Amino acid sequence: MNKALLVDDEKRMLDLLALYLKPHHYTCRKAQGANEALGYVENEIFDIVLLDIMMPDMDGWELCREIRKISDVPIIMVTARDQKDDVVRGLKLGADDYITKPFNEDELLARIEALLRRQKPVNHIKINGLLWDGERYELFFQKRPIKLTPKEFMILGHLMKHPNQVFTREQLIELIWGFDSDTEGRTVDSHVRNMREKIKQIGFPIDEYFKTVWGVGYKWGNESQFDRQ
């Protein structure tokens, strides 16, 4: 499931975009303004950003520039402005694509999917004999399989893909279980505890890498030792 950030000062447009995307397996975070959107980008991981241009306080061009300072997430500008100079300006500031209102739902989805296809996924991560295989949903240590539940596997993979970045329990719930989940923080703790024990039993020193940040959440350390494919 892909995670989209929708940015527009009109609630009606945010609701419309979410209505289009949710049936196609997107979870949507809505930001009714640039400052709110920046806060989300600073604290969460998104697969795509749909960004309006004409907003008060900070317009979409400036927001695009600010996002590019901290993230390389794909950005599509969704706006009523269709002048060629506006398109060029947006692309020069770091946007990946541009679609004008009113837009065709199928065209918007096609543009999003085309951008996501260009993002090369991290499918294999290896460290000290531990192999996380995202294509086959398998985990191995020194070629011996470790049986994890799907949620345990996804938590481990997400942290390994973002080494040294701390994720709160709330962020992991949204990323792994989804925005609408009733899952609580102690459920995350339970999955982490079980996953750690399974990996420890097979001989990998998981506690040297999978760190608890007390009062905050979890992270994966030792970034320099990764082999990503």
PAZAPA-4460 file (N, C-alpha, C; in steps of 0.05 Angstrom, whole numbers, plus 32768, in hexadecimal, padded with zeros to 4 digits):
% residues 229
    n_x    n_y    n_z   ca_x   ca_y   ca_z    c_x    c_y    c_z   seq   type   mol
   8011   7FE8   8000   8000   8000   8000   8012   8019   8000     1      M     A
   800C   802C   7FEE   801C   8045   7FEC   800F   805B   7FFD     2      N     A
   8020   806D   8007   8017   8082   8018   801A   809D   800A     3      K     A
   8004   80AC   8008   8003   80C5   7FF9   7FFE   80DC   800C     4      A     A
   800D   80F2   8008   8008   810B   8016   7FF9   811E   8002     5      L     A
   7FE1   8127   800A   7FD1   8138   7FFA   7FD1   8154   8006     6      L     A
   7FD9   8168   7FF5   7FDC   8183   8000   7FCC   8196   7FEF     7      V     A
   7FB8   81A3   7FFC   7FA6   81B6   7FEF   7F99   81C6   8004     8      D     A
   7F93   81E0   7FFF   7F86   81F0   8014   7F68   81EC   8013     9      D     A
   7F5D   81DD   7FFF   7F41   81D8   7FFD   7F3B   81BC   8006    10      E     A
   7F2B   81B9   801C   7F24   819F   8027   7F16   818E   8012    11      K     A
   7F05   819B   8001   7EF6   818C   7FED   7F09   817D   7FDA    12      R     A
   7F1F   818B   7FD2   7F32   817E   7FC0   7F41   8168   7FCE    13      M     A
   7F48   816C   7FE7   7F56   8156   7FF6   7F44   813E   7FF8    14      L     A
   7F2B   8142   7FFD   7F18   812B   7FFF   7F15   811D   7FE5    15      D     A
   7F14   812D   7FCF   7F11   8121   7FB4   7F2A   8111   7FAD    16      L     A
   7F42   811B   7FB2   7F5A   810C   7FAC   7F5B   80F2   7FBC    17      L     A
   7F54   80F3   7FD5   7F54   80DB   7FE6   7F3F   80C7   7FDB    18      A     A
   7F28   80D1   7FD3   7F14   80C0   7FC8   7F1D   80B1   7FAF    19      L     A
   7F2D   80BE   7F9E   7F38   80B1   7F86   7F4D   809C   7F8E    20      Y     A
   7F5E   80A2   7FA2   7F76   8091   7FA7   7F70   8079   7FB8    21      L     A
   7F5F   807C   7FCC   7F5B   8066   7FE0   7F53   804C   7FD3    22      K     A
   7F41   804B   7FBF   7F3A   8031   7FB3   7F52   8024   7FA5    23      P     A
   7F67   8033   7FA0   7F7E   8028   7F92   7F96   8022   7FA5    24      H     A
   7F8E   801D   7FBE   7FA2   8015   7FD3   7FB6   802A   7FDA    25      H     A
   7FAC   8043   7FDD   7FBC   8058   7FE8   7FB1   8061   8003    26      Y     A
   7FC3   8065   8016   7FBA   8072   802F   7FC1   8090   802B    27      T     A
   7FAF   80A1   8034   7FB2   80BE   802E   7FB4   80CE   8048    28      C     A
   7FC8   80DF   8049   7FCA   80F3   805E   7FC3   810E   8051    29      R     A
   7FB1   811D   805D   7FA8   8137   8052   7FB4   814E   8061    30      K     A
   7FBF   8161   8052   7FCA   817A   805E   7FBC   8192   8051    31      A     A
   7FAF   81A2   8062   7FA0   81B9   8058   7FB2   81D2   805B    32      Q     A
   7FC9   81D1   804E   7FDC   81E7   804F   7FF9   81DD   8050    33      G     A
   800B   81F0   8049   8027   81E8   8045   8035   81E1   805F    34      A     A
   8030   81F0   8075   803E   81EB   808E   8036   81D0   8099    35      N     A
   801D   81C9   8097   8014   81AF   80A0   8021   8199   8090    36      E     A
   8023   819D   8075   8030   8189   8064   804D   8185   806B    37      A     A
   805C   819B   8070   8078   8199   8077   807C   8189   8090    38      L     A
   806A   818D   80A3   806C   817E   80BC   8069   8160   80B7    39      G     A
   8057   8159   80A5   8054   813C   809F   806D   8131   8091    40      Y     A
   8077   8140   807E   808F   8136   806F   80A7   8133   8081    41      V     A
   80A9   8144   8095   80C0   8143   80A8   80BE   812A   80BA    42      E     A
   80A6   8120   80BE   80A2   810B   80D2   8098   80F0   80C7    43      N     A
   8091   80EF   80AE   8086   80D7   80A2   8092   80D1   8087    44      E     A
   808F   80B8   807E   8099   80B0   8064   8081   80AE   8051    45      I     A
   8083   80BB   803A   806E   80BA   8026   8079   80AF   800B    46      F     A
   8067   80A2   7FFC   806F   8098   7FE1   806A   80AD   7FCC    47      D     A
   8056   80BF   7FD0   804F   80D3   7FBC   8043   80EB   7FCA    48      I     A
   8048   8103   7FBE   803B   811C   7FC8   802C   8128   7FB1    49      V     A
   8012   812E   7FB6   8002   813D   7FA3   7FFF   8159   7FAE    50      L     A
   8009   816D   7F9F   800D   8188   7FAA   7FFF   819E   7F9A    51      L     A
   7FED   81AD   7FA7   7FE0   81C4   7F9A   7FF4   81DB   7F9A    52      D     A
   7FF0   81EE   7F88   8002   8205   7F86   7FF7   821D   7F96    53      I     A
   7FDE   8224   7F90   7FD2   823D   7F9B   7FC8   8238   7FB7    54      M     A
   7FD9   823E   7FCB   7FD2   823B   7FE7   7FDB   8254   7FF6    55      M     A
   7FCD   825C   800B   7FD6   8273   801B   7FEF   826D   802B    56      P     A
   7FFC   8282   8035   8014   8280   8046   802C   8276   8036    57      D     A
   802B   825E   802B   8041   8254   801B   8035   8245   8003    58      M     A
   803D   824E   7FEB   8031   8241   7FD3   803F   8226   7FCD    59      D     A
   8034   8218   7FBA   803E   81FD   7FB4   805B   81FD   7FA9    60      G     A
   8063   8212   7F9B   807E   8214   7F92   8092   8215   7FA9    61      W     A
   808C   8226   7FBC   809E   8229   7FD3   809E   820F   7FE4    62      E     A
   8086   8203   7FE7   8084   81EA   7FF6   8094   81D4   7FE8    63      L     A
   8093   81D3   7FCE   80A2   81BF   7FBF   80C0   81C3   7FC4    64      C     A
   80C9   81DC   7FC4   80E5   81E1   7FCA   80ED   81D8   7FE6    65      R     A
   80DB   81DD   7FF9   80E1   81D5   8015   80E1   81B7   8018    66      E     A
   80CF   81A9   800B   80CE   818C   800C   80E7   8180   8001    67      I     A
   80F1   818C   7FEB   8109   8181   7FDE   8122   8184   7FEF    68      R     A
   8121   8195   8003   8138   8198   8016   813B   8180   8028    69      K     A
   8124   8171   802C   8124   815C   8040   811B   8141   8035    70      I     A
   8111   8140   801C   8106   8127   8012   8108   8126   7FF4    71      S     A
   810B   810E   7FE9   810A   810A   7FCC   80F1   80FC   7FC4    72      D     A
   80DC   80FE   7FD4   80C2   80F1   7FCE   80B7   80FD   7FB3    73      V     A
   80AC   80EC   7FA2   80A0   80F6   7F89   808A   810A   7F8F    74      P     A
   808A   8120   7F7F   8076   8135   7F83   8068   813A   7F68    75      I     A
   804D   813A   7F69   803C   8142   7F53   802E   815B   7F5A    76      I     A
   8031   8171   7F4B   8022   8189   7F50   8007   8187   7F43    77      M     A
   7FF2   818B   7F52   7FD6   8189   7F49   7FCA   81A5   7F4C    78      V     A
   7FC6   81B3   7F36   7FBE   81CF   7F37   7FAD   81D8   7F1F    79      T     A
   7F9F   81EE   7F23   7F90   81FA   7F0E   7FA1   820B   7EFB    80      A     A
   7FBA   8211   7F03   7FCC   8221   7EF2   7FD8   820F   7EDD    81      R     A
   7FD3   8216   7EC4   7FDC   8205   7EAE   7FEF   8213   7E9A    82      D     A
   7FF9   822B   7EA2   800C   8239   7E90   8026   822A   7E8F    83      Q     A
   8033   822B   7E78   804C   821C   7E75   8061   8225   7E88    84      K     A
   8063   823F   7E8E   8077   8249   7EA0   8073   823D   7EBC    85      D     A
   805A   8239   7EC4   8054   822E   7EDE   805E   8211   7EE0    86      D     A
   8059   8202   7ECA   8062   81E6   7EC9   8080   81E5   7ECB    87      V     A
   808E   81F5   7EBB   80AB   81F5   7EBC   80B6   81FD   7ED8    88      V     A
   80A9   8211   7EE4   80B2   8219   7EFE   80AF   8203   7F13    89      R     A
   8099   81F5   7F12   8095   81DF   7F25   80A9   81C9   7F21    90      G     A
   80AE   81C2   7F08   80C2   81AC   7F03   80DE   81B4   7F0B    91      L     A
   80E5   81CE   7F07   8100   81D7   7F0F   8103   81D7   7F2D    92      K     A
   80ED   81DB   7F3C   80EF   81DC   7F59   80EF   81C0   7F65    93      L     A
   80EC   81AC   7F55   80EE   8191   7F60   80D5   817F   7F5D    94      G     A
   80C0   818A   7F51   80A9   8179   7F4C   80AF   8164   7F37    95      A     A
   80A3   814D   7F38   80A8   8138   7F25   8093   8137   7F0E    96      D     A
   807C   8143   7F13   8067   8143   7EFF   8053   8159   7F06    97      D     A
   8040   815D   7EF3   802E   8174   7EF5   8014   816C   7EE8    98      Y     A
   7FFD   8170   7EF6   7FE3   816A   7EEA   7FD0   8181   7EF1    99      I     A
   7FBF   8189   7EDE   7FAE   81A1   7EE3   7F92   8198   7EEA   100      T     A
   7F85   81AA   7EFA   7F69   81A6   7F01   7F58   81B3   7EEB   101      K     A
   7F41   81A8   7EE5   7F37   818E   7EEE   7F46   8177   7EE0   102      P     A
   7F4B   8162   7EEE   7F5B   814C   7EE3   7F4B   8133   7EE0   103      F     A
   7F54   8121   7ED0   7F48   8107   7ECC   7F53   80F4   7EE1   104      N     A
   7F42   80E6   7EEF   7F4A   80D4   7F04   7F5E   80BF   7EFA   105      E     A
   7F58   80B3   7EE3   7F6A   809E   7ED8   7F85   80A9   7ED1   106      D     A
   7F86   80C2   7EC6   7FA0   80CE   7EBF   7FB0   80D4   7ED9   107      E     A
   7FA3   80DE   7EEE   7FB1   80E3   7F07   7FBD   80C9   7F11   108      L     A
   7FAE   80B4   7F12   7FB8   809A   7F1C   7FCF   808F   7F0B   109      L     A
   7FCC   8093   7EF1   7FE1   808A   7EDF   7FFB   8099   7EE4   110      A     A
   7FF9   80B3   7EE8   8011   80C3   7EEE   801E   80BB   7F08   111      R     A
   800E   80B6   7F1C   8018   80AD   7F36   8027   8093   7F33   112      I     A
   801A   8080   7F26   8026   8065   7F23   803F   8066   7F13   113      E     A
   8040   8077   7EFF   8059   807A   7EEF   8070   8084   7F00   114      A     A
   806A   8097   7F11   807F   80A2   7F23   8089   808C   7F37   115      L     A
   8076   807E   7F42   807D   8069   7F55   808D   8053   7F49   116      L     A
   8088   804D   7F2F   8098   8038   7F22   80B5   8040   7F1F   117      R     A
   80BA   805A   7F1D   80D5   8064   7F1A   80E5   8063   7F34   118      R     A
   80D7   8061   7F4A   80E5   8060   7F64   80EF   8043   7F68   119      Q     A
   8109   803F   7F67   8114   8024   7F6A   8111   801B   7F87   120      K     A
   8101   8006   7F8C   80FE   7FFE   7FA8   8116   7FEF   7FB3   121      P     A
   811A   7FF2   7FCD   812F   7FE2   7FDA   8123   7FC7   7FE1   122      V     A
   812B   7FB3   7FD1   811F   7F98   7FD4   8130   7F85   7FE5   123      N     A
   814A   7F8B   7FE7   815C   7F79   7FF6   816E   7F8A   8008   124      H     A
   816F   7F83   8022   8181   7F90   8034   8191   7F7A   8043   125      I     A
   81AB   7F7C   8043   81BC   7F68   804F   81CE   7F75   8064   126      K     A
   81D1   7F68   807B   81E4   7F72   808F   81ED   7F5B   80A0   127      I     A
   8207   7F56   80A1   8213   7F42   80B2   8204   7F27   80B0   128      N     A
   81FD   7F1F   8098   81F1   7F05   8094   81D3   7F05   8096   129      G     A
   81C7   7F1C   809E   81A9   7F1E   809F   81A0   7F2A   8084   130      L     A
   818D   7F1C   8077   8183   7F24   805D   8165   7F29   805F   131      L     A
   815C   7F42   805A   8140   7F48   8058   8139   7F49   803A   132      W     A
   8128   7F36   8031   8120   7F34   8015   8104   7F3D   8011   133      D     A
   8101   7F56   8007   80E6   7F62   8004   80D7   7F57   7FED   134      G     A
   80E4   7F4A   7FDA   80D6   7F3E   7FC3   80C8   7F24   7FCB   135      E     A
   80D5   7F14   7FDB   80CA   7EFA   7FE3   80BE   7EFA   7FFE   136      R     A
   80BF   7F11   800C   80B5   7F13   8027   80C2   7EFE   8039   137      Y     A
   80DC   7EFD   8038   80EB   7EE9   8048   8103   7EF7   8056   138      E     A
   8109   7EEC   806D   8120   7EF6   807D   8132   7EDE   8082   139      L     A
   814C   7EE2   807E   8160   7ECD   8083   8177   7ED7   8093   140      F     A
   8182   7EC5   80A3   819C   7ECB   80B0   81AF   7EB4   80AA   141      F     A
   81C4   7EBA   809C   81D8   7EA6   8092   81C9   7E8F   8084   142      Q     A
   81B7   7E98   8072   81A7   7E86   8060   8192   7E76   806F   143      K     A
   818F   7E7A   8089   817A   7E6C   8098   8161   7E7E   809A   144      R     A
   814A   7E74   8093   8132   7E85   8094   8129   7E8C   80B0   145      P     A
   811E   7EA4   80B3   8112   7EAD   80CC   80F5   7EB3   80C6   146      I     A
   80E2   7EA5   80D3   80C6   7EA9   80CD   80BB   7EC0   80DE   147      K     A
   80B4   7ED5   80D0   80A7   7EEC   80DC   808A   7EEF   80D2   148      L     A
   8079   7EFB   80E1   805F   7F02   80D8   8061   7F18   80C3   149      T     A
   804D   7F1D   80B2   804F   7F32   809E   8054   7F4E   80AB   150      P     A
   8047   7F54   80C2   804B   7F6E   80CF   8067   7F70   80DA   151      K     A
   8071   7F5A   80E6   808D   7F5B   80F0   80A1   7F5F   80DA   152      E     A
   809C   7F52   80C3   80AE   7F55   80AC   80AD   7F71   80A1   153      F     A
   8096   7F7D   80A1   8093   7F99   8096   80A0   7FAD   80A9   154      M     A
   809C   7FAA   80C3   80A9   7FBC   80D6   80C7   7FBB   80D3   155      I     A
   80D2   7FA3   80D3   80EF   7F9F   80D0   80F9   7FAC   80B6   156      L     A
   80EC   7FA6   80A0   80F4   7FB0   8086   80F3   7FCE   8085   157      G     A
   80DE   7FDA   8090   80DC   7FF7   808F   80F2   8005   809E   158      H     A
   80F9   7FFB   80B6   810E   8007   80C5   8129   8003   80B8   159      L     A
   812E   7FEB   80AC   8147   7FE6   809E   814A   7FF8   8086   160      M     A
   8134   7FFF   8079   8136   8010   8061   813C   802D   8069   161      K     A
   8137   8034   8082   813C   8050   808B   814E   8050   80A3   162      H     A
   8167   8047   80A0   8179   8044   80B7   817E   805E   80C6   163      P     A
   817F   805C   80E0   8184   8072   80F2   816E   8086   80F4   164      N     A
   8157   8080   80E8   8140   8092   80EA   812D   8086   80FE   165      Q     A
   8125   8096   8112   8113   808D   8127   80F6   808F   811E   166      V     A
   80E7   8079   8122   80CB   8078   811C   80BB   8074   8136   167      F     A
   80A7   8085   813A   8097   8082   8152   8084   806A   814E   168      T     A
   8078   8061   8163   8064   804B   8161   804D   8054   814F   169      R     A
   8045   806D   8152   802E   8077   8142   8035   8078   8124   170      E     A
   804D   807F   811E   8056   807F   8102   8056   8063   80F7   171      Q     A
   8060   804F   8106   8060   8034   80FD   8044   8028   80F9   172      L     A
   8032   8030   810B   8016   8027   8108   800B   8031   80EE   173      I     A
   800F   804B   80E8   8004   8056   80CF   8011   804A   80B7   174      E     A
   802B   8044   80B8   803A   8039   80A1   8033   801C   809C   175      L     A
   8031   800C   80B2   802E   7FEF   80AF   8011   7FE6   80B0   176      I     A
   8001   7FF2   80C3   7FE5   7FEA   80C6   7FD2   7FFC   80B7   177      W     A
   7FDA   8015   80B2   7FC8   8028   80A3   7FBC   803D   80B5   178      G     A
   7FB4   8053   80A9   7FA9   806A   80B8   7F91   8063   80C9   179      F     A
   7F80   8052   80BE   7F66   804D   80CB   7F67   8036   80DF   180      D     A
   7F7F   802C   80E5   7F81   8016   80F8   7F7C   801E   8115   181      S     A
   7F71   800C   8124   7F6D   8010   8141   7F85   8005   8151   182      D     A
   7F9A   7FFD   8144   7FB1   7FF2   8151   7FBD   8006   8165   183      T     A
   7FC7   7FFB   817C   7FD3   800C   8190   7FF1   8007   8191   184      E     A
   7FFF   8019   819F   801C   8018   81A1   8026   7FFE   81AC   185      G     A
   8018   7FF2   81C0   8021   7FDA   81CC   8021   7FC2   81B8   186      R     A
   8010   7FC4   81A3   8010   7FAF   818E   802A   7FB1   817F   187      T     A
   8033   7FC9   8179   804D   7FCC   816C   8063   7FC0   817D   188      V     A
   8063   7FC7   8197   8077   7FBC   81A9   8077   7F9E   81A9   189      D     A
   805F   7F92   81A9   805D   7F75   81A9   8069   7F69   8190   190      S     A
   8064   7F75   8178   806F   7F6B   815F   808E   7F6D   8160   191      H     A
   8097   7F84   8169   80B4   7F88   816B   80C1   7F74   817D   192      V     A
   80B5   7F6F   8194   80C0   7F5C   81A8   80C2   7F40   819C   193      R     A
   80AC   7F37   818F   80AC   7F1D   8182   80C0   7F1A   816C   194      N     A
   80C2   7F2F   815B   80D4   7F2F   8145   80F1   7F2E   814E   195      M     A
   80F7   7F3E   8163   8113   7F3E   816E   811A   7F22   8178   196      R     A
   8107   7F16   8187   810D   7EFB   8193   8112   7EE6   817D   197      E     A
   8102   7EE7   8168   8106   7ED3   8152   8121   7ED6   8145   198      K     A
   8129   7EEF   8140   8143   7EF4   8133   815A   7EEE   8146   199      I     A
   8157   7EF4   8160   816C   7EEF   8173   8171   7ED1   8176   200      K     A
   815B   7EC1   8175   815D   7EA4   8179   816E   7E97   8164   201      Q     A
   816E   7EA2   814C   817D   7E96   8136   819A   7E9F   8135   202      I     A
   81A2   7EB2   8147   81BE   7EB9   814A   81C6   7ED5   8141   203      G     A
   81B3   7EE5   8135   81BB   7F00   812D   81B8   7F13   8144   204      F     A
   81CC   7F25   8148   81CC   7F37   815F   81B9   7F4F   815A   205      P     A
   81A0   7F49   815A   818B   7F5D   8152   818C   7F76   8164   206      I     A
   8193   7F73   817D   8192   7F8A   818F   81A8   7F9E   8189   207      D     A
   81BC   7F96   8179   81D1   7FA9   8171   81C7   7FBC   815B   208      E     A
   81B1   7FB4   814E   81A8   7FC3   8137   818C   7FCF   813A   209      Y     A
   817A   7FBE   8145   815E   7FC7   8148   815D   7FD5   8164   210      F     A
   815B   7FEF   8164   815D   7FFE   817D   8142   8009   8186   211      K     A
   813D   8008   81A0   8127   8016   81AC   812F   8031   81B5   212      T     A
   8121   8046   81AC   8126   8061   81B5   8111   8067   81CA   213      V     A
   8119   8066   81E3   8106   8066   81F9   80F5   807F   81F9   214      W     A
   80DB   807B   81FC   80C8   8090   81FC   80C0   809B   81E0   215      G     A
   80CD   8090   81CB   80C8   8099   81B0   80BF   8082   819E   216      V     A
   80D0   8070   8198   80CA   805A   8186   80E1   8048   8180   217      G     A
   80E6   8043   8166   80FB   8030   815E   810B   803A   8147   218      Y     A
   8124   802F   8144   8134   8035   812D   8146   801E   8127   219      K     A
   8152   801E   810F   8166   800A   8107   8181   8019   8104   220      W     A
   8196   8010   8111   81AF   801E   8111   81C4   8012   80FE   221      G     A
   81DD   801B   8101   81F4   8011   80F2   81F0   8014   80D4   222      N     A
   81E9   802B   80CB   81E3   8031   80AF   81FA   802A   809D   223      E     A
   8212   802E   80A5   8229   802B   8093   822E   800F   808A   224      S     A
   8221   7FFB   8098   8227   7FDF   8092   8213   7FD3   807E   225      Q     A
   8201   7FE4   8073   81EC   7FD8   8062   81F5   7FD1   8046   226      F     A
   81E9   7FBD   803C   81EC   7FB6   801F   81D0   7FB5   8014   227      D     A
   81C8   7FCA   8004   81AD   7FCC   7FF9   81AE   7FC4   7FDC   228      R     A
   8198   7FB7   7FD3   8196   7FAF   7FB7   817A   7FB7   7FAD   229      Q     A
***
